[in-house]
């Protein structure tokens, strides 16, 4: 089954590269060795569309293989219940787990899935999608939630990969029935050693302040490094 998931992801990558142009770059200080190796936590920031699978065109095949064989992907319960979309997401990773978007037993179950040295959690830390007006479905600004801090405390070691999305409203915004083809999708990447990142924030803010420090740091990085995509929602003010 893992091999079939890997083939599916390769097909998704091929479709994305066929129908959309891509622009990506790395920001921050590079880590030694393979950029796509040793990743235990992947976080996609600036969540604007369920069509974010088009970003599969950007990572290496080895990264996609890790998703297929060891990926842990929490998905909102209402998304996983959708007939087509839910079925598609259920097939892309080794462990696709419905969550309630609350800090409850469903989230705690996700955090227990690091049962081997290769498990990789893939999350969207904002937990909600930005609509065309730059707000979520309830009219609130898109903000990083604290679940990623729980993950950083639960994952023993490895790398965290931050994926800064340029937005996909120009391709498929929430509510659109069909995607627009041959548009350019943009994403920047940044990687950290989880142990170094965790220890730095714990030293600076202590255990009580760790959660808030992670939220503030990732919010600042999102605002700084998300690329600007013409035609996508403004969403948040970027510190340029």
Secondary structure, DSSP 4 states (H G I P E B T S, - for coil): -HHHHHHHHHHHHHHHHHH-EEEEEE-SSPPSS-TTSSEEEEEEES---TTGGGGGGTS-HHHHHHHHHHEEEEEEHHHHTSHHHHHHHHTSSSEEEEE-SSSSHHHHHHTT---STT-EEEE-TT-S---TTSB-TTS-B----THHHHHHHH--SSEEEEEEE---TTT--TT-SSPPSS-EEEEEEEEEEHHHHHHHHHHHHHHHHHHHHHHHHHHHHHHHHSPP-TTS---S----
